[in-house]
Amino acid sequence: MGYDLTGLRAVRFYHEIYRIVYEVLEKEKTVKILGIGKREREEIYRMVAHRRAKIP
């Protein structure tokens, strides 16, 4: 895969075609959704890695 998604989790849905990639923030007791998209061609993972790189 080649993307650093350490600490993230994913839920599969709709015949395992789509993923919801999220991070659990224990301290704040919240869940932060980082992306929803197709698993096809690692599309969702690429998008989330790109977003994480932009967040300070």
WOQUIQUI-V481983 format. One record per pair of residues at least 24 apart in sequence whose C-alpha atoms are under 10 Angstrom apart, sorted by sequence separation. I is the first residue (numbers start at 1). J is the second residue. D is the distance in Angstrom with one decimal. If there is no record, write none. Layout:
BEGIN
i=I j=J d=D
i=I j=J d=D
END
This chain:
BEGIN
i=8 j=32 d=9.7
i=9 j=33 d=9.7
i=10 j=34 d=9.9
i=12 j=36 d=9.9
i=19 j=43 d=9.9
i=20 j=44 d=8.4
i=21 j=45 d=8.1
i=8 j=33 d=9.7
i=9 j=34 d=9.9
i=10 j=35 d=9.5
i=11 j=36 d=9.5
i=13 j=38 d=9.9
i=18 j=43 d=10.0
i=19 j=44 d=7.2
i=20 j=45 d=10.0
i=8 j=34 d=9.0
i=10 j=36 d=9.4
i=12 j=38 d=9.7
i=18 j=44 d=8.4
i=19 j=45 d=9.1
i=22 j=48 d=9.3
i=12 j=39 d=9.0
i=21 j=48 d=7.6
i=10 j=45 d=9.9
i=3 j=42 d=9.7
i=1 j=41 d=9.9
i=5 j=45 d=7.9
i=8 j=48 d=9.8
i=1 j=42 d=7.5
i=4 j=45 d=9.2
i=5 j=46 d=9.7
i=3 j=45 d=7.2
i=4 j=46 d=9.8
i=2 j=45 d=9.5
i=3 j=46 d=7.1
i=5 j=48 d=8.1
i=1 j=45 d=8.4
i=2 j=46 d=9.2
i=3 j=47 d=10.0
i=4 j=48 d=9.6
i=5 j=49 d=6.7
i=1 j=46 d=8.9
i=3 j=48 d=9.0
i=4 j=49 d=6.7
i=3 j=49 d=6.1
i=2 j=49 d=9.7
i=3 j=50 d=9.1
i=5 j=52 d=8.7
i=4 j=52 d=9.2
i=4 j=53 d=9.7
END
